Amino acid sequence: MHSFKRSICVLFNICIFTYSLTASSADLELTPFVGKIFSSDITNYDGESSLSLNDSANYGIAVAWQDSPNGQGQILINHASHDFDSALDTQNYSLDVVYAHFNGIAQFRQQGYVTTVSLGLGGAYFDTDFGEELYPSLTIAFGTRYEFSDNLAFVTEVRGYASVVEEDNDLFCDNDICVAQIDDALWIETTISVGLAYRF
């Protein structure tokens, strides 16, 4: 809940900022979306075996503006919440991740739909039962747009996130006791999502 409130606050500020930058443009676009997210495994407290995080629902919102006839700029906020069971004390723990990225989108128009390729740079906010951290993050996505009108489109997307995580992180630690850990320096998550894009 803490990360949800923070993501809403960040989203509101970003939307206001983006709108002020693009107030003179008639091509501001808002896209709420939902989907499924798949994540890397984490390492058990023993440092050897792995723990799987549940494949959870993700949701978010994107604010975009038409930068050229075949390109958009975009600010993307995405939230996912994972659960896992630790063998150390058989309790259930959570890992919430909020992604915030600035993206460039290339649009390739075909008859009846648009194929999109997106690259972005931003941050990943990790919130666990033990603490929180902010890490740099990259994203890449491939998608389609089916435009019903000049103002409304159905959007599908497959997106990958790669976040650079400190190897000696304490995300799942209370003092010297850790229920799990992230060993890899690169945290990978993949999402499949659908949404509706409305252009103002």
C-alpha positions, -999 to +999 in steps of 0.1 A: +000+000+000+029+023+008+043+020-028+009+023-043+003+057-026+038+068-036+033+058-072+000+077-074+017+108-060+046+105-084+022+098-113+001+129-105+032+151-104+045+137-137+011+142-154+010+178-143+046+184-155+040+166-188+008+185-194+025+219-187+052+210-212+028+199-239-001+222-233+002+238-267+000+203-284-033+187-294-017+153-293-014+145-256-023+108-251-033+090-219-031+051-217-042+031-187-032-005-190-033-039-171-015-071-176+007-099-162+043-096-151+069-124-148+100-119-127+134-133-120+139-158-092+155-146-059+179-166-038+169-184-006+184-174+028+210-203+024+225-185-006+222-217-027+186-226-036+162-203-054+127-189-046+101-181-072+081-150-070+044-153-080+035-141-115+013-112-106-010-087-122+006-054-131-011-021-139+000+014-148-005+045-169+014+062-197+013+098-208+026+104-243+029+132-269+034+130-307+069+141-313+069+135-351+046+118-376+060+084-366+073+089-331+062+096-296+077+107-263+062+089-233+064+088-195+054+054-182+045+043-146+040+006-139+033-012-106+036-049-097+033-067-064+050-101-058+047-126-030+070-154-019+074-179+009+107-182+028+119-215+040+136-197+070+104-190+089+076-203+066+061-168+064+048-150+033+067-119+022+061-093-004+081-074-030+064-044-047+081-027-077+072+006-092+088+014-126+090+050-139+105+055-173+109+081-200+105+063-234+109+070-271+084+052-293+088+045-330+056+038-349+055+017-381+021+020-398+005-010-416-030-013-430-054-014-401-028-012-372+005+003-360+035-017-348+055+001-321+090-003-307+099+015-275+132+022-256+133+039-222+155+049-193+143+055-157+142+039-123+128+010-103+115+015-068+117-017-047+096-019-016+097-050+007+087-059+042+122-048+054+131-017+034+130+002+001+156+011-026+156+030-059+177+015-087+184+026-123+164+008-149+162+003-187+131-009-207+123-021-242+089-030-256+072-042-288+035-036-293+006-029-316-020-002-318-055-008-333-069+027-339-107+029-337-107+066-344-084+096-343-088+097-305-091+061-294-068+030-298-065-005-284-029-011-273-011-044-268+025-047-256+053-070-245+078-051-223+110-061-206+126-043-177+163-046-166+172-029-133+208-026-120+206-039-084+234-036-057+249-071-051+251-065-014+215-052-010+195-056+022+161-057+006+151-088+025+172-084+056+164-074+092+197-065+108+219-096+100+190-120+093+180-123+057+150-143+045+161-140+009+184-121-014+189-109-049+223-122-061+222-111-097+233-075-105+206-073-132+169-078-121+148-088-151+110-086-154+087-091-184+052-079-188+023-086-212-003-059-211-033-044-229-047-009-226-068+019-242-051+050-255-071+082-255-058+112-274-069+147-263 
